[in-house]
Amino acid sequence: MTNKLKITFLLGIFMMIFSSNMNAQLKPGELVDGIAAVIGDEIVLESDVNEQMNYAKQQGASETDKCDFLENLISNKLLVYEAKKDTLIENRSAAIKEQANAKYRQLLSQFPDEKTMLAAYKFRNGYEMKNAIEKIDVDQYYGQAKYQRITEKADVTPNEVTDFYNLYKMQLPEVKDEISLAQIMIYPKLTEAHKEDLIKRLNKIKQDIAGGETFESQARIYSEDEGSAANGGLYKNIYKGQMVKPFEAAALNLQENEISDPIESEFGYHIIQLIKKSGKVYDARHILLKATPTDDEIKTAKAKLDSIKGLILAGKITFKDAAFKFSDDKKTKFNAGIISGADGSDKIERESIPGSITYELAGLNKGDITAPFEDEDNKRKVIKIIKQEDVIPAHQITLETDYNRIKQMALNKKRNEMIEKFVNSKLPTTFISIDGRYDNCKFKANWKKESIKK
């Protein structure tokens, strides 16, 4: 369910930020934490700088100049500060707070109890941890929003791309082995008997609640929603449009404390209890039984994809048309089934492909299609076939082979220059204070507002 709360949650980054490095045991006399810089009414903590450095080291960075990390954080905080004053940028404080609460619940579902989770992340209480999550999301939202506002008209001409390449070609990295992939993905369909069994089980739970059991206790025992089961199935401060449509329609048609009949969504089958409703916001509990396919249902889905593959190989339908007609993956079905890489292009570094897919691609050549195989998408069992559209060996970047990649680099450079110009224009009128520990830093921008000697 949490996926439909429109949450962008990079667990790896979050765990980095709140790892044991954050509040590690310090020796007497060491700085516990402190303010590294103040920009307007935004603050950069010393721990923020250290966390950025630690993460860079974990990612293999060879150079970790603390001054550079501080300057990057200061620059982003200035964007956040300006974004909050920008009337054209939507104030999403309430939504971000609920998003932080949802992330907190998602993390909690991975631990036996709240105390264990708080100890693992080195927080004293849930309030402190939720505030920390919210702070990260606020900075991310406002920083990105202001960046987009400043750079929305950025563009580069073909001549500018060529000039960029000629100027920097000796510094551009070698492209690693890449491949281009397209997929057709389907969810195994449940049989009518399987659906009836799930509905029957939910009706029995509903009867037990009517007989004296609490909805909360039954959710803890039976619900398969990792994001809410440990919290008795509860979601608080739900805004209209956050949940999947069948859930929301059922919940908002209930009276307070009323329990719905079993309803179906893309996640499975639910019963829902409306706790309270106020305007466009409501609280609800639910119990989810996932639509987990049986071995026979998986076998049927594989047979269907194998038949589709046969039609493609026989030339009776193209892979592109088959993806549009049959695929359940909304991210790729309208784009010929093409799987996008990390940079949004149709090329993926071979070493970044999950091992399960690498195994299926073993021995395939350009244009070949895998046999149907099981995979997981959004914690749901899926069946896929994948076509290896292209194979691109490692090579040095050139205009002939990587024009779009070079164009994106040139565009990013122009955007960065626009951001730098904006930041410099705000320096004279923005309150900025940097702790004396950084007096020896040689910043690119004049953050210290030192007089320019003639």
TIVO-804803 format. One line per 8 residues: their letters; for each residue x, y, z of C-alpha. Coordinates in pm, 1 decimal. Example, Ala and Ser with C-alpha at 12.3 -4.5 7.8 and 13.67 -1.06 7.14 Angstrom:
AS = 1230.0:-450.0:780.0 | 1367.0:-106.0:714.0 $
This chain:
MTNKLKIT = 0.0:0.0:0.0 | 272.7:247.9:81.5 | 383.9:251.5:-279.6 | 53.9:420.3:-372.0 | 106.0:694.4:-116.9 | 323.3:848.4:-390.5 | 633.4:809.4:-180.8 | 979.6:843.5:-325.3 $
FLLGIFMM = 1182.0:661.2:-70.5 | 1545.6:558.3:-127.4 | 1600.6:329.4:166.5 | 1972.2:293.6:101.6 | 2029.4:668.8:122.8 | 1805.8:698.9:425.7 | 1994.5:423.6:605.2 | 2320.1:599.5:517.8 $
IFSSNMNA = 2196.6:924.7:668.6 | 2082.6:758.7:987.7 | 2353.2:496.2:1017.4 | 2566.3:447.0:1323.7 | 2798.1:716.5:1188.8 | 2538.6:974.4:1287.7 | 2564.8:940.5:1661.0 | 2870.1:723.1:1705.4 $
QLKPGELV = 3025.8:702.9:2050.4 | 3258.3:1000.6:2091.5 | 3552.1:1048.8:2321.5 | 3531.1:1308.2:2600.9 | 3594.4:1656.8:2465.0 | 3490.1:1573.9:2107.9 | 3225.1:1784.1:1934.2 | 2890.7:1603.2:1961.6 $
DGIAAVIG = 2731.6:1818.3:1689.6 | 2710.7:2181.1:1601.6 | 2607.0:2433.5:1341.6 | 2842.4:2441.1:1046.9 | 2660.0:2719.3:862.3 | 2344.4:2931.0:864.1 | 2186.8:3048.7:536.7 | 1888.9:3277.2:588.2 $
DEIVLESD = 1690.7:3075.2:840.8 | 1824.6:2739.8:716.3 | 2091.0:2547.2:908.3 | 2365.3:2305.0:803.2 | 2479.5:2085.4:1090.4 | 2830.6:1948.8:1130.7 | 2676.3:1601.1:1122.9 | 2522.2:1682.2:780.5 $
VNEQMNYA = 2870.3:1745.4:640.2 | 3014.2:1430.2:796.4 | 2728.7:1215.3:667.9 | 2778.1:1342.5:311.9 | 3149.5:1265.9:333.6 | 3089.6:918.4:475.9 | 2842.5:837.1:200.6 | 3086.0:955.8:-67.6 $
KQQGASET = 3356.1:731.9:79.6 | 3117.5:436.9:77.7 | 3055.0:504.0:-290.9 | 3428.6:493.4:-363.0 | 3508.8:864.6:-389.3 | 3885.3:917.0:-391.6 | 3873.8:1281.8:-283.3 | 3668.7:1395.4:15.8 $
DKCDFLEN = 3748.2:1760.5:80.3 | 3523.5:1867.0:368.5 | 3507.9:2222.0:234.5 | 3357.8:2099.3:-93.9 | 3088.0:1904.9:87.2 | 3002.2:2201.6:304.4 | 2979.2:2431.3:2.9 | 2743.4:2190.2:-174.7 $
LISNKLLV = 2519.7:2175.8:131.9 | 2523.1:2554.6:171.3 | 2430.8:2599.7:-194.8 | 2138.8:2359.8:-162.9 | 2020.7:2528.0:157.1 | 2018.6:2863.0:-21.2 | 1792.8:2709.9:-288.8 | 1566.1:2572.3:-14.6 $
YEAKKDTL = 1556.4:2912.7:156.0 | 1465.7:3089.7:-169.2 | 1212.3:2821.0:-266.2 | 1015.1:2869.3:53.2 | 976.2:3236.9:-37.4 | 876.4:3162.2:-397.4 | 498.1:3196.0:-428.6 | 500.4:2987.9:-748.0 $
IENRSAAI = 630.7:2683.5:-558.1 | 354.0:2490.9:-384.1 | 371.4:2468.9:-5.8 | 358.2:2095.2:59.3 | 431.4:2097.8:432.4 | 126.2:1892.0:528.4 | 181.3:1631.6:256.6 | 552.4:1603.1:340.8 $
KEQANAKY = 472.4:1549.6:708.5 | 233.1:1265.9:621.2 | 493.9:1127.0:381.2 | 745.5:1122.4:666.0 | 495.9:940.2:886.7 | 438.8:682.9:612.6 | 812.7:627.2:572.6 | 839.9:586.7:947.6 $
RQLLSQFP = 567.9:318.9:940.5 | 739.3:146.4:648.2 | 1065.1:127.8:841.1 | 884.0:14.5:1154.4 | 734.4:-278.7:963.3 | 1086.7:-414.4:916.5 | 1152.2:-438.2:1292.2 | 985.6:-640.4:1568.7 $
DEKTMLAA = 897.3:-323.6:1760.1 | 953.7:52.1:1773.7 | 1217.0:34.2:2047.0 | 1436.9:-194.9:1835.7 | 1407.9:34.4:1533.7 | 1491.4:348.6:1730.0 | 1795.8:178.6:1879.4 | 1912.3:64.7:1534.8 $
YKFRNGYE = 1891.7:419.5:1394.8 | 2023.0:586.1:1713.2 | 1714.9:795.2:1787.0 | 1577.7:864.1:2133.7 | 1210.9:857.2:2033.2 | 976.3:834.7:1737.7 | 908.4:1209.0:1731.9 | 1278.9:1282.4:1680.4 $
MKNAIEKI = 1311.8:1025.2:1402.8 | 999.9:1146.2:1218.3 | 1130.7:1502.7:1234.7 | 1461.8:1390.3:1086.8 | 1286.1:1213.8:798.5 | 1065.8:1517.5:740.1 | 1368.5:1749.9:733.5 | 1530.3:1543.8:458.1 $
DVDQYYGQ = 1211.3:1539.8:250.9 | 1153.9:1913.8:294.1 | 1506.6:1994.1:176.3 | 1475.6:1754.5:-116.4 | 1139.1:1889.6:-231.0 | 1218.2:2261.4:-205.0 | 1573.9:2225.5:-336.5 | 1457.4:2034.2:-644.9 $
AKYQRITE = 1160.0:2264.9:-700.5 | 1379.1:2576.2:-701.2 | 1641.9:2406.3:-919.1 | 1372.9:2325.7:-1176.1 | 1232.3:2678.9:-1164.8 | 1575.4:2831.0:-1229.7 | 1675.3:2589.1:-1507.7 | 1339.9:2521.9:-1677.3 $
KADVTPNE = 1437.7:2714.2:-1992.0 | 1786.4:2565.6:-2023.6 | 1871.7:2421.1:-2365.5 | 2177.3:2355.9:-2580.9 | 2223.7:2381.8:-2956.4 | 2409.5:2122.4:-3166.7 | 2701.9:2364.2:-3192.4 | 2713.7:2396.8:-2814.4 $
VTDFYNLY = 2718.3:2017.2:-2781.3 | 3008.9:1996.5:-3024.9 | 3195.7:2274.8:-2846.5 | 3142.4:2103.5:-2511.5 | 3276.9:1775.4:-2648.8 | 3584.3:1934.8:-2807.7 | 3664.2:2119.1:-2484.7 | 3618.8:1825.2:-2246.8 $
KMQLPEVK = 3671.1:1510.1:-2454.2 | 4000.2:1426.3:-2284.0 | 3824.3:1434.8:-1944.7 | 3512.7:1236.8:-2039.0 | 3497.4:887.2:-1886.7 | 3493.1:562.1:-2077.8 | 3147.7:410.0:-2119.2 | 3119.9:70.1:-1952.8 $
DEISLAQI = 2957.1:-232.1:-2116.0 | 2590.6:-149.0:-2175.3 | 2283.0:-321.2:-2308.2 | 1939.9:-207.4:-2417.7 | 1646.2:-416.4:-2295.9 | 1272.3:-431.4:-2354.7 | 1024.2:-633.1:-2152.7 | 670.9:-762.5:-2142.6 $
MIYPKLTE = 552.5:-815.4:-1785.2 | 226.0:-966.0:-1664.0 | 75.8:-1032.2:-1323.5 | -36.7:-1394.7:-1281.4 | -417.2:-1397.4:-1265.8 | -585.6:-1557.6:-968.2 | -845.1:-1825.8:-1032.3 | -1202.7:-1761.1:-925.1 $
AHKEDLIK = -1164.1:-2027.2:-654.5 | -855.0:-1848.2:-518.6 | -1036.6:-1513.0:-515.3 | -1336.0:-1665.5:-337.2 | -1105.0:-1813.6:-71.9 | -950.2:-1472.0:3.0 | -1294.2:-1311.8:23.5 | -1416.2:-1591.9:250.7 $
RLNKIKQD = -1119.1:-1544.6:484.7 | -1180.7:-1168.5:505.9 | -1550.3:-1221.8:574.7 | -1456.1:-1458.1:859.1 | -1223.8:-1191.5:1005.1 | -1505.1:-935.3:974.8 | -1740.4:-1170.2:1159.5 | -1482.8:-1219.4:1437.0 $
IAGGETFE = -1458.5:-840.7:1476.4 | -1837.5:-818.5:1498.4 | -1816.2:-1091.0:1761.8 | -1584.7:-889.0:1986.3 | -1235.4:-899.0:1838.4 | -1083.4:-557.4:1766.4 | -999.7:-453.2:1412.3 | -655.8:-350.6:1535.1 $
SQARIYSE = -570.5:-693.1:1680.2 | -696.7:-876.4:1369.9 | -489.6:-648.0:1146.0 | -177.4:-725.2:1347.8 | -243.0:-1098.7:1310.3 | -369.9:-1130.3:953.8 | -286.3:-820.8:745.1 | -14.5:-866.7:484.8 $
DEGSAANG = 45.7:-493.3:437.1 | 398.9:-439.2:570.4 | 338.4:-65.2:595.2 | 49.8:-80.8:842.4 | 7.2:-427.9:995.7 | 232.5:-355.9:1293.8 | 27.8:-41.3:1357.4 | -302.7:-227.8:1363.5 $
GLYKNIYK = -370.4:-155.5:997.0 | -387.9:219.8:1062.7 | -314.9:495.9:812.0 | -360.2:848.6:948.1 | -411.8:1180.3:769.2 | -479.2:1024.4:429.7 | -537.9:1288.1:162.7 | -776.5:1219.3:-122.2 $
GQMVKPFE = -584.4:1076.8:-416.3 | -310.7:913.5:-207.9 | -453.3:562.1:-197.9 | -547.4:341.3:-491.3 | -895.3:418.8:-621.3 | -1082.3:106.1:-499.0 | -947.4:160.8:-145.3 | -1039.7:527.9:-139.0 $
AAALNLQE = -1384.8:476.4:-288.6 | -1468.4:210.0:-30.5 | -1325.4:404.8:264.1 | -1505.1:730.2:183.2 | -1839.1:554.0:141.0 | -1826.1:428.6:501.0 | -1958.5:587.1:816.7 | -1709.0:631.6:1100.8 $
NEISDPIE = -1619.1:293.2:1258.7 | -1809.8:107.8:985.6 | -1628.2:-184.1:816.0 | -1649.0:-248.3:442.4 | -1717.0:-573.5:266.3 | -1406.8:-725.0:99.8 | -1288.3:-508.7:-191.1 | -1029.6:-582.8:-459.2 $
SEFGYHII = -733.2:-363.3:-555.8 | -413.6:-426.0:-747.0 | -253.3:-536.0:-420.4 | -510.6:-799.5:-328.1 | -826.8:-798.4:-115.7 | -905.3:-566.4:177.4 | -1157.9:-492.9:443.8 | -1148.4:-128.7:554.1 $
QLIKKSGK = -1263.6:52.7:864.8 | -1310.2:428.7:846.4 | -1188.0:582.1:1172.7 | -1266.4:947.9:1107.4 | -1312.1:1189.7:819.2 | -1256.5:1565.2:817.3 | -1283.9:1749.9:487.3 | -1033.7:1604.4:241.3 $
VYDARHIL = -845.5:1409.2:507.7 | -936.5:1080.2:670.9 | -797.5:804.5:894.4 | -862.9:438.3:815.5 | -757.5:88.9:913.5 | -744.9:-200.4:672.2 | -658.7:-566.4:656.1 | -494.0:-680.3:333.8 $
LKATPTDD = -465.5:-1033.9:199.2 | -225.9:-1014.6:-93.1 | -304.9:-1159.4:-433.9 | -11.4:-1402.6:-409.7 | -36.5:-1643.3:-704.0 | -19.3:-2020.4:-663.5 | 222.7:-2240.3:-856.7 | -52.5:-2329.4:-1103.8 $
EIKTAKAK = -141.2:-1962.5:-1156.6 | 225.5:-1884.0:-1222.0 | 242.9:-2175.3:-1465.7 | -59.8:-2039.6:-1654.6 | 98.1:-1692.4:-1677.1 | 422.1:-1839.7:-1811.1 | 227.7:-2030.9:-2074.2 | 54.5:-1710.0:-2183.0 $
LDSIKGLI = 385.4:-1524.5:-2220.6 | 538.8:-1820.3:-2402.1 | 251.5:-1802.7:-2650.9 | 306.3:-1427.2:-2696.1 | 677.9:-1490.4:-2752.4 | 583.4:-1745.2:-3019.2 | 371.4:-1488.5:-3202.8 | 661.5:-1240.7:-3195.0 $
LAGKITFK = 913.5:-1494.0:-3327.0 | 668.4:-1596.5:-3600.4 | 645.4:-1233.1:-3713.7 | 272.6:-1213.3:-3639.2 | 320.9:-923.0:-3397.6 | 613.5:-697.0:-3312.3 | 761.7:-686.5:-2963.5 | 659.0:-320.9:-2945.8 $
DAAFKFSD = 294.8:-394.4:-3027.2 | 290.2:-697.0:-2797.1 | 421.9:-485.3:-2508.1 | 149.2:-227.0:-2568.0 | -124.6:-491.3:-2595.4 | -28.1:-739.5:-2324.8 | 215.7:-586.2:-2072.6 | 90.4:-490.1:-1725.7 $
DKKTKFNA = 391.4:-264.4:-1668.7 | 268.6:93.9:-1712.8 | 627.9:227.1:-1702.0 | 729.7:48.1:-2021.8 | 424.9:-68.7:-2219.3 | 378.4:269.8:-2391.0 | 747.2:288.1:-2484.6 | 787.6:-35.9:-2680.9 $
GIISGADG = 868.5:-214.0:-2353.8 | 1203.8:-32.6:-2326.2 | 1354.4:-38.5:-1975.9 | 1513.7:295.4:-1887.9 | 1858.8:318.6:-1733.4 | 1951.9:522.8:-1427.7 | 2004.1:832.7:-1644.9 | 1669.3:795.1:-1819.2 $
SDKIERES = 1821.9:667.9:-2144.3 | 1753.2:331.3:-2307.2 | 2101.6:205.2:-2215.2 | 2179.4:18.2:-1894.1 | 2522.7:-60.2:-1754.2 | 2555.6:-436.4:-1766.9 | 2705.0:-455.6:-1418.8 | 2401.2:-276.3:-1269.4 $
IPGSITYE = 2151.0:-538.1:-1391.0 | 2010.7:-758.5:-1111.1 | 2160.4:-1105.8:-1094.2 | 1825.5:-1276.4:-1157.3 | 1791.0:-1099.6:-1493.7 | 2159.4:-1141.4:-1582.0 | 2107.7:-1516.6:-1540.3 | 1816.0:-1512.6:-1786.0 $
LAGLNKGD = 2016.0:-1310.3:-2040.2 | 2318.5:-1543.5:-2030.6 | 2406.4:-1661.7:-2380.9 | 2160.4:-1431.7:-2558.0 | 2260.1:-1222.8:-2857.7 | 2121.0:-897.3:-2992.4 | 1753.1:-946.2:-3078.9 | 1706.8:-1261.9:-2869.9 $
ITAPFEDE = 1420.4:-1303.0:-2621.8 | 1435.7:-1485.3:-2290.3 | 1203.4:-1765.8:-2189.6 | 925.3:-1654.0:-1949.2 | 1062.9:-1625.8:-1595.7 | 951.0:-1521.2:-1248.8 | 1054.4:-1187.3:-1104.5 | 928.3:-935.3:-848.1 $
DNKRKVIK = 795.4:-585.8:-906.4 | 679.3:-364.2:-620.8 | 679.2:-670.3:-394.7 | 440.7:-847.4:-632.3 | 517.3:-1169.2:-817.5 | 537.4:-1108.9:-1193.3 | 624.6:-1306.3:-1506.2 | 845.4:-1150.5:-1773.8 $
IIKQEDVI = 1004.4:-1201.8:-2108.4 | 1293.5:-970.0:-2196.6 | 1434.4:-886.8:-2538.1 | 1799.9:-791.4:-2568.5 | 1760.7:-498.9:-2807.6 | 2125.3:-397.2:-2832.7 | 2469.8:-466.9:-2690.4 | 2715.0:-176.9:-2656.2 $
PAHQITLE = 3073.5:-273.8:-2567.5 | 3282.1:-49.3:-2342.5 | 3420.9:245.3:-2540.5 | 3547.8:600.4:-2517.8 | 3271.9:857.8:-2557.9 | 3245.3:1011.5:-2905.8 | 2996.6:1240.4:-3075.6 | 2919.3:969.0:-3329.0 $
TDYNRIKQ = 2824.0:701.2:-3076.4 | 2708.1:902.4:-2773.2 | 2560.5:1230.6:-2897.6 | 2259.1:1222.1:-2663.9 | 2480.4:1143.3:-2365.5 | 2714.5:1432.3:-2446.8 | 2415.1:1661.8:-2504.3 | 2289.1:1578.0:-2155.4 $
MALNKKRN = 2632.7:1654.0:-2008.2 | 2642.8:1989.6:-2187.2 | 2290.2:2065.8:-2068.7 | 2379.0:1977.8:-1709.8 | 2678.7:2209.3:-1729.4 | 2457.8:2494.2:-1849.3 | 2208.0:2425.9:-1572.0 | 2484.0:2430.2:-1312.8 $
EMIEKFVN = 2606.0:2762.8:-1449.5 | 2252.0:2901.7:-1417.8 | 2235.2:2782.9:-1056.4 | 2576.6:2933.3:-983.0 | 2465.6:3266.1:-1133.1 | 2145.8:3261.2:-926.3 | 2333.2:3178.7:-605.1 | 2584.3:3459.5:-662.0 $
SKLPTTFI = 2300.6:3704.6:-724.0 | 2151.8:3621.6:-381.5 | 2473.3:3638.3:-178.7 | 2467.8:4015.8:-112.9 | 2115.2:4009.1:34.5 | 2116.9:3673.7:220.2 | 2234.5:3629.2:577.6 | 2516.9:3373.0:574.1 $
SIDGRYDN = 2729.6:3264.8:866.6 | 2993.9:2991.1:847.2 | 3155.0:2843.7:1157.7 | 3517.4:2937.5:1222.5 | 3623.6:2574.8:1177.4 | 3597.6:2642.2:804.5 | 3797.4:2965.6:795.7 | 4068.6:2804.7:581.7 $
CKFKANWK = 3829.6:2677.4:314.9 | 3873.8:2813.5:-37.0 | 3512.7:2822.3:-155.5 | 3416.2:2870.6:-519.9 | 3147.4:3124.1:-426.7 | 3201.0:3421.7:-198.3 | 3001.3:3274.5:91.6 | 3206.9:3464.9:347.3 $
KESIKK = 3131.1:3788.7:160.9 | 3492.2:3893.9:175.6 | 3588.8:4223.0:17.6 | 3732.2:4184.7:-328.2 | 4071.8:4346.6:-335.8 | 4149.0:4562.5:-637.5 $
